[in-house]
Amino acid sequence: MKHLIHNISQGLVRLSDYFIALGPFGLFAVALLDSAFVPLPSSADALMLLLSAAHPRLMPLYAFLATAGSAIGCVILYYISRRAGGRALKKFSEAKQKRVKELIDRYDVLAVLIASLLPPPFPFKLFVITAGVFRFSVLRFTLAIVAGRAFRFILEGFFAVRYGSQAKQILAQYYPWIGLVVALALIAVYSTRNRLKKKEEAVVESLEV
């Protein structure tokens, strides 16, 4: 069993090295596979930083390919989960399942968008799987993933171009806070919008009476 696990691990390392050698197309493939539940030793984030630092002018292309690959991978996982139903959630605790379902029910597409922004160890894939299992609108799901991942990869590319090899350390230190601030801002906008909408509805109802 250990020998099999070792062989699989070595195979993933070789596959990861192969994708790195492919440059932008490798970035697309890594982002797709990683989002579709096939984790690779070299993440799309690391490859995005590496390529953007080496070729700053191509950073927008890298961000586009990484976003596209990640979005397609997430949609694949969404449909796999949708087909599998509740079985897809078995590896997660009931408490986590319930919490994520409550967040999606409460914040709708915003919950998926914020989940796509936040870095590991945030359980992003649990949000993707939950959205599939409970048949969340695939169009709105995809738009949320694209928006969140685009923000993340463009930010990583910007830091890579500006700070070069130091970008990884800087992002490790500050990105969780950046993601948190953006998440809180989105929640504040969403909550304010809902309150204003309810007030407008109340005014309309009072005028009708």
Residue pairs with C-beta under 8 A, 6 or more apart in sequence:
12 39
12 40
12 41
13 41
15 40
16 30
16 40
16 41
16 42
17 42
18 26
19 26
19 27
19 29
19 30
19 40
19 42
19 47
20 26
20 30
20 42
20 47
20 50
22 29
23 51
24 51
24 58
24 61
24 62
24 65
25 65
26 47
27 44
27 47
27 48
27 51
27 62
27 65
27 66
27 69
28 65
28 66
28 68
28 69
29 69
30 40
30 42
30 43
30 44
30 47
30 69
31 44
31 65
31 66
31 67
31 68
31 69
31 70
31 73
32 69
32 70
32 72
32 73
32 76
33 40
33 73
34 40
34 43
34 44
34 70
34 73
35 44
35 69
35 70
35 71
35 72
35 73
35 74
35 76
35 77
35 128
36 72
36 73
36 74
36 76
36 77
36 80
37 77
37 80
37 125
44 66
44 69
44 70
44 153
45 119
45 152
45 153
45 156
46 168
47 66
48 62
48 63
48 66
48 153
48 156
48 157
48 160
49 156
49 157
49 159
49 160
49 167
49 168
49 171
50 160
51 58
51 62
51 160
52 58
52 59
52 62
52 63
52 156
52 157
52 160
52 161
53 160
53 161
53 164
53 165
53 167
55 62
56 160
56 161
59 157
59 158
59 160
59 161
60 154
60 157
62 153
62 157
63 150
63 153
63 154
63 156
63 157
66 149
66 153
67 146
67 149
67 150
67 153
70 145
70 149
70 153
71 142
71 145
71 146
71 149
74 116
74 128
74 141
74 142
74 145
75 138
75 141
75 142
75 145
77 125
77 128
77 129
77 132
78 128
78 129
78 131
78 132
78 138
78 141
79 132
80 88
80 132
81 88
81 89
81 128
81 129
81 130
81 131
81 132
81 133
82 132
82 133
82 135
84 133
85 133
86 133
88 129
88 132
88 133
89 97
89 126
89 129
89 130
89 133
92 123
92 126
92 129
96 123
96 126
97 126
97 130
100 111
100 123
100 126
100 127
100 130
101 130
101 134
103 111
103 127
104 111
104 112
104 127
104 130
104 131
104 134
104 136
107 114
107 187
107 190
108 140
109 137
109 140
109 141
109 143
109 144
110 144
110 186
110 187
110 190
111 127
112 127
112 128
112 131
112 136
112 140
112 141
112 144
112 145
112 148
113 144
113 145
113 147
113 148
113 186
114 148
114 182
114 183
114 186
114 187
115 122
115 123
115 124
115 127
115 128
115 148
116 124
116 127
116 144
116 145
116 147
116 148
116 149
116 152
117 148
117 151
117 152
117 179
117 182
117 183
118 124
118 176
118 179
118 180
118 183
119 175
119 176
119 179
128 145
130 136
131 141
151 182
152 179
155 171
155 175
155 178
156 167
156 171
159 167
159 170
159 171
160 167
163 170
